[in-house]
Structure formats: C-alpha cells, structure tokens
Amino acid sequence: MSETIIETTGLLKKYKGRAAVKDLNLNIRKGEIYGFLGPNGAGKTTTIRLLLGLIAPTAGTIEIFGKDLRHEKMNILRKVGSLVESPSYYGHLTAIQNLEVIRRILNVPKSRISEVLDIVSLTGEEKRPVKGFSLGMKQRLGIASALLGNPELLILDEPTNGLDPSGIQEIRDLIKQMPKEHGITVLVSSHLLSEIELMANTVGILHQGSMVYQDSITNLQQRAAGEMRLVVSEPEMALSFVENQGYAGVLQNGTLCFTRMNDTTVAQLVKVLVEKGHAIYRVEERRQSLEEFFLQVVGGVSHD
C-alpha cells in the first residue's frame, strides 16, 4: 500500500460559530495528483490554510508525512511548497531577482534558481521585469517559487484561475509532470471539474465545508457513465426480445435505452438484434457530463 502524505481526521474550522470546514477526512497518497474540487466558498482555501498551518483547526487532526502538524509544523513545512491564491512578486524585479529573495529565506543553493526556471519553462525570460509577464507566466513563476525548496508536497490553490486556454494548458502540463519527473505529490484545488479530470488521479469534492465524494477519477468517470440508445425497427418487439436475452433496458419515445454498457456488450446487443431481423438505424451514447455529476453530488441528490 502506498505511503499516505496527507491525512486529516474530523477536521473542523469554525468562524463565529459557522463551520467553514466540518468533519473533513482527507487521504492523499504519495505520487498522486489529488484534485480538490468544490464551488467557490465550499471551504477549499480554508482547508489549504489549515494544511499549511496558517490557521489553527477548531477540532480534528492533520498529519502530513505521518507527522502531527501541531507538534512538528516547521519540520513538515520545510518539505512543502505552496501557491495560495495569487502569487506574490515584485513587479519591478526580474524573475531571477524575485526568486533570489525567496532563495535567501530558504537558504538553498543559487543553482536551484536556474533549475526551477527550467522546470516551469521560464528560461530565456528570467531577466525581464515580472510586471511585463503574462498572467500565465506569473503563475508559473509562483510555482517556481513553491519549488525552490525541493518540496515533496506541492499545494496549489486555484492555479489556473483567470488564465486563458493556453495558460491553463501550460499550468496543467506543468502539474502533470510533478509526480512523474520530480517525485512530488500534488494537491490542486479548483472549481472546474473539467480541469481536474485532465490531470488528477484522485478527486475529493467539497460542498459547504463537507466532503461529499472522494475516490479515483476513474471511478468518478464510471459513476458519471450515461446511457446507450438504439433506434431500431419494431422497437417494442426488439425490447421484449433483448430482455429475454438478459439485457435490461427501457423504451423511451421509440428508442431502446440501456445504462452502463461497455463496447463489447453494445456489439453483442447489436449482433443479436440484427440476427433477429431488426434494422439498426442509429446507435448513440448519451453521457452524463462530469460537470452534471458534480452538480448532482453537491446538490445533494446523490451522496452514496
């Protein structure tokens, strides 16, 4: 079983009696890209601030690298890089000069600056004042800052927020290389399921401070699977026939509808219908989008 990097138990944070995070049980394993999802205001940033020791929990425990954050905060945070909300930088300074400020605080070798600039693909831009950078370049510089200390865990809060499509892809590609090429576990928050789907292995969905779903992205996609629709000749007779063959379906407006069918099963279904003499006019898959599933979950329709 892979090593657990972050584990929270019964995590609670209250502000003036209102719970911003409640009974939160996170489990993030080594080498994962964990997508932390939720609508704006769901409690994602509060959770991240708790994980970074920026605020104290009202109740519950936080363990990172198997150590209690309350007792070994500095030892833990030395191995954590983070980008919370917008990156901080001095606009009149170059990328190198901005990183040098942080390098001195972290006391890492000067050579690390060129290494992180290469990782985030800012080599060649390092001597330009940061105020002339695009938003995507500023985000990459923020990630470079988070990587300076050679972290084992990278925590990114909405890193693609406000970026154009090319900037989003740049950040996404950068995040995806972290576990593979640098051995870094990543927690990345977003309110866009479509973004998380393209880079995460595991997803946790937060709604009103509570975890309403936590599983692999593969299982999430299966949960959101839609239905297979067949337009055939003599649909009522066709449905009666295939039900006798063990296929469970329904008839909707003259169309045969079946849920959760893989490609092999669809091929077999079409074959038996054709052999029975039915004409197949159309076969189409109607999938529930992951966004629809996300809204269904946070709307409280399905919590199982």
Kinemage of the C-alpha trace (Angstrom):
@kinemage 1
@onewidth
@group {chain A} dominant
@subgroup {mainchain}
@vectorlist {calphas} color= white
{ca met a 1} P 0.000 0.000 0.000
{ca ser a 2} L 1.360 3.401 -0.969
{ca glu a 3} L 2.502 5.871 1.656
{ca thr a 4} L -0.017 8.426 2.923
{ca ile a 5} L 1.208 12.008 2.563
{ca ile a 6} L -1.788 13.925 3.943
{ca glu a 7} L -4.381 12.544 6.331
{ca thr a 8} L -6.949 14.623 8.183
{ca thr a 9} L -9.411 13.212 10.703
{ca gly a 10} L -12.586 15.003 11.760
{ca leu a 11} L -11.151 18.354 10.697
{ca leu a 12} L -13.310 21.277 11.814
{ca lys a 13} L -12.845 25.025 11.444
{ca lys a 14} L -15.427 27.449 12.782
{ca tyr a 15} L -15.666 31.209 12.360
{ca lys a 16} L -18.085 32.925 14.736
{ca gly a 17} L -19.990 29.689 15.214
{ca arg a 18} L -20.233 28.886 11.490
{ca ala a 19} L -18.343 25.838 10.221
{ca ala a 20} L -16.233 26.679 7.151
{ca val a 21} L -14.836 23.120 7.200
{ca lys a 22} L -16.562 20.285 9.047
{ca asp a 23} L -15.675 16.654 9.765
{ca leu a 24} L -13.196 16.590 6.876
{ca asn a 25} L -11.309 13.327 6.295
{ca leu a 26} L -8.725 13.795 3.556
{ca asn a 27} L -6.473 10.965 2.406
{ca ile a 28} L -3.763 11.759 -0.135
{ca arg a 29} L -1.164 9.157 -1.108
{ca lys a 30} L 2.400 9.581 -2.294
{ca gly a 31} L 2.773 10.313 -6.006
{ca glu a 32} L -0.842 11.370 -6.501
{ca ile a 33} L -2.250 14.441 -8.130
{ca tyr a 34} L -5.222 14.992 -5.851
{ca gly a 35} L -7.927 17.207 -7.297
{ca phe a 36} L -9.690 19.166 -4.561
{ca leu a 37} L -12.990 20.278 -6.033
{ca gly a 38} L -15.830 22.465 -4.900
{ca pro a 39} L -17.837 25.557 -5.770
{ca asn a 40} L -16.412 28.911 -4.712
{ca gly a 41} L -16.975 29.247 -0.983
{ca ala a 42} L -17.033 25.484 -0.374
{ca gly a 43} L -14.105 25.640 2.047
{ca lys a 44} L -11.191 24.684 -0.216
{ca thr a 45} L -8.959 27.646 0.635
{ca thr a 46} L -9.770 27.318 4.348
{ca thr a 47} L -8.701 23.658 4.188
{ca ile a 48} L -5.470 24.583 2.411
{ca arg a 49} L -4.703 27.240 5.024
{ca leu a 50} L -5.263 24.612 7.713
{ca leu a 51} L -2.890 22.195 5.949
{ca leu a 52} L -0.218 24.898 5.738
{ca gly a 53} L -0.556 25.818 9.408
{ca leu a 54} L -1.667 29.344 8.542
{ca ile a 55} L -4.756 28.928 10.721
{ca ala a 56} L -5.453 26.511 13.567
{ca pro a 57} L -8.288 23.968 13.438
{ca thr a 58} L -11.175 24.184 15.862
{ca ala a 59} L -11.066 20.393 16.185
{ca gly a 60} L -9.622 17.346 14.450
{ca thr a 61} L -6.106 16.320 13.430
{ca ile a 62} L -3.798 16.926 10.477
{ca glu a 63} L -0.965 14.540 9.691
{ca ile a 64} L 1.482 15.280 6.861
{ca phe a 65} L 4.287 12.818 6.080
{ca gly a 66} L 2.952 10.786 9.022
{ca lys a 67} L 3.647 13.616 11.498
{ca asp a 68} L 1.202 15.706 13.516
{ca leu a 69} L 1.151 19.271 12.164
{ca arg a 70} L 0.538 20.705 15.635
{ca his a 71} L 3.774 19.280 17.031
{ca glu a 72} L 6.149 19.238 14.032
{ca lys a 73} L 4.984 22.192 11.981
{ca met a 74} L 8.394 23.537 10.910
{ca asn a 75} L 9.822 20.102 10.041
{ca ile a 76} L 6.767 19.380 7.895
{ca leu a 77} L 6.572 22.748 6.135
{ca arg a 78} L 10.228 22.566 5.072
{ca lys a 79} L 9.124 19.801 2.694
{ca val a 80} L 6.000 21.594 1.423
{ca gly a 81} L 5.739 24.133 -1.401
{ca ser a 82} L 2.572 26.150 -1.896
{ca leu a 83} L 0.825 28.701 -4.049
{ca val a 84} L -2.283 30.054 -2.341
{ca glu a 85} L -4.490 32.388 -4.383
{ca ser a 86} L -2.408 34.865 -6.437
{ca pro a 87} L 1.411 34.593 -6.468
{ca ser a 88} L 3.345 37.357 -4.709
{ca tyr a 89} L 6.123 39.089 -6.626
{ca tyr a 90} L 7.941 42.393 -7.021
{ca gly a 91} L 6.907 43.737 -10.423
{ca his a 92} L 9.998 45.880 -10.956
{ca leu a 93} L 12.352 42.950 -10.302
{ca thr a 94} L 13.248 40.203 -12.746
{ca ala a 95} L 12.222 36.566 -12.306
{ca ile a 96} L 15.735 35.744 -11.074
{ca gln a 97} L 15.706 38.614 -8.572
{ca asn a 98} L 12.285 37.587 -7.256
{ca leu a 99} L 13.450 34.010 -6.788
{ca glu a 100} L 16.679 35.197 -5.153
{ca val a 101} L 14.665 36.888 -2.394
{ca ile a 102} L 12.949 33.583 -1.590
{ca arg a 103} L 16.152 31.556 -2.050
{ca arg a 104} L 17.872 33.544 0.693
{ca ile a 105} L 14.991 32.908 3.080
{ca leu a 106} L 15.037 29.178 2.305
{ca asn a 107} L 18.848 29.044 2.254
{ca val a 108} L 19.068 26.783 -0.807
{ca pro a 109} L 21.908 26.784 -3.387
{ca lys a 110} L 21.892 29.501 -6.064
{ca ser a 111} L 21.879 26.798 -8.727
{ca arg a 112} L 18.332 25.934 -7.666
{ca ile a 113} L 17.036 29.143 -9.301
{ca ser a 114} L 18.028 28.052 -12.808
{ca glu a 115} L 16.671 24.551 -12.090
{ca val a 116} L 13.177 25.765 -11.160
{ca leu a 117} L 13.109 28.274 -14.024
{ca asp a 118} L 13.803 25.368 -16.362
{ca ile a 119} L 11.084 23.226 -14.754
{ca val a 120} L 8.438 25.936 -15.312
{ca ser a 121} L 9.771 26.831 -18.792
{ca leu a 122} L 10.773 30.401 -17.966
{ca thr a 123} L 14.379 30.022 -19.110
{ca gly a 124} L 15.021 32.897 -21.507
{ca glu a 125} L 12.550 35.169 -19.720
{ca glu a 126} L 14.376 35.257 -16.395
{ca lys a 127} L 15.928 38.719 -16.855
{ca arg a 128} L 12.717 40.534 -17.750
{ca pro a 129} L 10.859 42.589 -15.137
{ca val a 130} L 7.963 40.482 -13.892
{ca lys a 131} L 5.463 43.327 -14.438
{ca gly a 132} L 5.771 42.570 -18.175
{ca phe a 133} L 4.867 38.888 -17.737
{ca ser a 134} L 1.551 37.454 -18.870
{ca leu a 135} L -0.761 36.091 -16.158
{ca gly a 136} L 0.235 32.542 -17.096
{ca met a 137} L 3.931 33.394 -16.782
{ca lys a 138} L 3.303 34.943 -13.369
{ca gln a 139} L 1.537 31.752 -12.273
{ca arg a 140} L 4.494 29.678 -13.483
{ca leu a 141} L 6.851 31.973 -11.567
{ca gly a 142} L 4.683 31.415 -8.485
{ca ile a 143} L 5.038 27.648 -8.942
{ca ala a 144} L 8.805 28.099 -9.424
{ca ser a 145} L 8.877 29.890 -6.067
{ca ala a 146} L 6.995 26.995 -4.482
{ca leu a 147} L 9.516 24.524 -5.941
{ca leu a 148} L 12.644 26.347 -4.755
{ca gly a 149} L 12.921 24.394 -1.522
{ca asn a 150} L 12.796 20.961 -3.241
{ca pro a 151} L 9.407 20.087 -1.733
{ca glu a 152} L 7.951 16.591 -1.514
{ca leu a 153} L 4.425 18.026 -1.469
{ca leu a 154} L 3.083 20.860 -3.614
{ca ile a 155} L -0.198 22.562 -2.668
{ca leu a 156} L -1.773 24.765 -5.337
{ca asp a 157} L -4.935 26.777 -4.753
{ca glu a 158} L -6.843 27.503 -8.000
{ca pro a 159} L -3.623 27.771 -10.091
{ca thr a 160} L -5.481 28.160 -13.416
{ca asn a 161} L -7.932 30.805 -12.179
{ca gly a 162} L -8.243 33.682 -14.658
{ca leu a 163} L -5.932 32.172 -17.274
{ca asp a 164} L -6.676 31.921 -20.975
{ca pro a 165} L -6.866 28.429 -22.585
{ca ser a 166} L -3.163 28.330 -23.496
{ca gly a 167} L -2.183 29.430 -19.981
{ca ile a 168} L -4.432 26.777 -18.468
{ca gln a 169} L -2.809 24.091 -20.605
{ca glu a 170} L 0.681 25.283 -19.610
{ca ile a 171} L -0.125 25.020 -15.907
{ca arg a 172} L -1.902 21.687 -16.389
{ca asp a 173} L 1.084 20.182 -18.224
{ca leu a 174} L 3.408 21.532 -15.546
{ca ile a 175} L 1.368 19.954 -12.746
{ca lys a 176} L 1.170 16.598 -14.532
{ca gln a 177} L 4.956 16.325 -14.724
{ca met a 178} L 5.474 16.848 -10.976
{ca pro a 179} L 4.972 13.244 -9.751
{ca lys a 180} L 6.490 11.617 -12.856
{ca glu a 181} L 9.609 13.712 -13.264
{ca his a 182} L 10.213 15.161 -9.802
{ca gly a 183} L 8.586 12.722 -7.370
{ca ile a 184} L 6.325 15.451 -5.964
{ca thr a 185} L 2.827 14.745 -4.641
{ca val a 186} L 0.355 17.474 -5.656
{ca leu a 187} L -2.831 18.780 -4.077
{ca val a 188} L -4.537 21.111 -6.545
{ca ser a 189} L -7.825 22.871 -5.854
{ca ser a 190} L -10.280 24.051 -8.480
{ca his a 191} L -13.960 24.753 -9.018
{ca leu a 192} L -13.714 23.310 -12.557
{ca leu a 193} L -14.214 19.544 -12.753
{ca ser a 194} L -13.252 19.543 -16.428
{ca glu a 195} L -9.767 20.794 -15.474
{ca ile a 196} L -9.260 18.329 -12.627
{ca glu a 197} L -10.376 15.452 -14.856
{ca leu a 198} L -7.481 16.155 -17.229
{ca met a 199} L -4.721 15.965 -14.617
{ca ala a 200} L -5.766 14.315 -11.326
{ca asn a 201} L -5.644 10.652 -10.254
{ca thr a 202} L -7.959 11.143 -7.284
{ca val a 203} L -10.692 13.656 -6.613
{ca gly a 204} L -12.324 14.951 -3.446
{ca ile a 205} L -15.480 17.057 -3.772
{ca leu a 206} L -16.166 19.593 -1.040
{ca his a 207} L -19.546 21.235 -0.550
{ca gln a 208} L -20.419 23.656 2.246
{ca gly a 209} L -17.334 22.548 4.146
{ca ser a 210} L -18.060 18.802 3.976
{ca met a 211} L -16.530 16.086 1.800
{ca val a 212} L -19.335 14.659 -0.318
{ca tyr a 213} L -17.237 12.473 -2.621
{ca gln a 214} L -13.676 11.088 -2.527
{ca asp a 215} L -12.467 8.455 -4.978
{ca ser a 216} L -10.294 7.834 -8.038
{ca ile a 217} L -11.012 9.875 -11.166
{ca thr a 218} L -11.622 6.559 -12.993
{ca asn a 219} L -14.409 5.611 -10.581
{ca leu a 220} L -15.832 9.110 -10.879
{ca gln a 221} L -15.999 8.725 -14.653
{ca gln a 222} L -17.723 5.365 -14.269
{ca arg a 223} L -20.228 6.853 -11.822
{ca ala a 224} L -20.999 9.528 -14.383
{ca ala a 225} L -21.480 6.989 -17.171
{ca gly a 226} L -24.532 7.670 -19.273
{ca glu a 227} L -26.806 5.510 -21.368
{ca met a 228} L -26.642 3.753 -24.719
{ca arg a 229} L -29.518 4.483 -27.122
{ca leu a 230} L -30.544 2.376 -30.106
{ca val a 231} L -33.070 3.373 -32.753
{ca val a 232} L -34.317 0.138 -34.316
{ca ser a 233} L -37.197 -1.250 -36.349
{ca glu a 234} L -40.148 -2.608 -34.326
{ca pro a 235} L -38.746 -1.255 -31.030
{ca glu a 236} L -41.353 -2.865 -28.742
{ca met a 237} L -40.681 -6.330 -30.157
{ca ala a 238} L -36.934 -5.642 -30.073
{ca leu a 239} L -37.047 -4.681 -26.392
{ca ser a 240} L -39.063 -7.763 -25.468
{ca phe a 241} L -36.603 -9.951 -27.356
{ca val a 242} L -33.410 -8.480 -25.821
{ca glu a 243} L -34.896 -8.590 -22.306
{ca asn a 244} L -35.381 -12.334 -22.787
{ca gln a 245} L -31.691 -12.430 -23.761
{ca gly a 246} L -30.714 -10.836 -20.442
{ca tyr a 247} L -30.343 -7.167 -21.464
{ca ala a 248} L -32.123 -4.746 -19.098
{ca gly a 249} L -33.464 -1.724 -20.969
{ca val a 250} L -36.405 0.645 -21.310
{ca leu a 251} L -38.296 2.149 -24.211
{ca gln a 252} L -38.338 5.951 -24.414
{ca asn a 253} L -40.119 7.636 -27.334
{ca gly a 254} L -39.476 4.647 -29.562
{ca thr a 255} L -35.794 4.410 -28.597
{ca leu a 256} L -34.199 1.499 -26.712
{ca cys a 257} L -32.191 2.816 -23.732
{ca phe a 258} L -29.596 0.844 -21.745
{ca thr a 259} L -27.344 2.057 -18.905
{ca arg a 260} L -23.682 1.302 -18.182
{ca met a 261} L -22.791 -0.739 -21.226
{ca asn a 262} L -19.238 -1.322 -22.357
{ca asp a 263} L -18.258 -1.560 -26.024
{ca thr a 264} L -18.261 -5.375 -26.059
{ca thr a 265} L -21.796 -5.569 -24.658
{ca val a 266} L -23.068 -2.995 -27.182
{ca ala a 267} L -21.536 -5.001 -30.040
{ca gln a 268} L -23.211 -8.192 -28.776
{ca leu a 269} L -26.555 -6.420 -28.422
{ca val a 270} L -26.439 -5.078 -31.976
{ca lys a 271} L -25.450 -8.542 -33.258
{ca val a 272} L -28.426 -10.345 -31.655
{ca leu a 273} L -30.852 -7.690 -32.897
{ca val a 274} L -29.561 -7.924 -36.468
{ca glu a 275} L -29.674 -11.728 -36.363
{ca lys a 276} L -33.312 -11.459 -35.206
{ca gly a 277} L -34.047 -9.367 -38.302
{ca his a 278} L -34.237 -5.889 -36.766
{ca ala a 279} L -32.817 -2.949 -38.701
{ca ile a 280} L -30.447 -0.755 -36.667
{ca tyr a 281} L -30.915 2.884 -37.653
{ca arg a 282} L -28.751 4.565 -35.054
{ca val a 283} L -26.567 3.731 -32.048
{ca glu a 284} L -25.528 6.607 -29.816
{ca glu a 285} L -24.088 7.107 -26.354
{ca arg a 286} L -25.566 9.833 -24.231
{ca arg a 287} L -23.179 10.504 -21.371
{ca gln a 288} L -23.883 12.443 -18.242
{ca ser a 289} L -21.105 15.007 -18.249
{ca leu a 290} L -18.801 15.065 -15.254
{ca glu a 291} L -19.962 18.620 -14.677
{ca glu a 292} L -23.551 17.330 -14.412
{ca phe a 293} L -22.415 14.651 -11.976
{ca phe a 294} L -20.541 17.263 -9.956
{ca leu a 295} L -23.655 19.423 -9.704
{ca gln a 296} L -25.725 16.349 -8.810
{ca val a 297} L -23.350 15.483 -5.959
{ca val a 298} L -23.034 18.965 -4.491
{ca gly a 299} L -26.760 19.462 -4.908
{ca gly a 300} L -27.305 16.609 -2.501
{ca val a 301} L -29.105 14.359 -4.978
{ca ser a 302} L -26.559 11.551 -4.670
{ca his a 303} L -24.313 11.106 -1.669
{ca asp a 304} L -23.861 7.334 -1.803
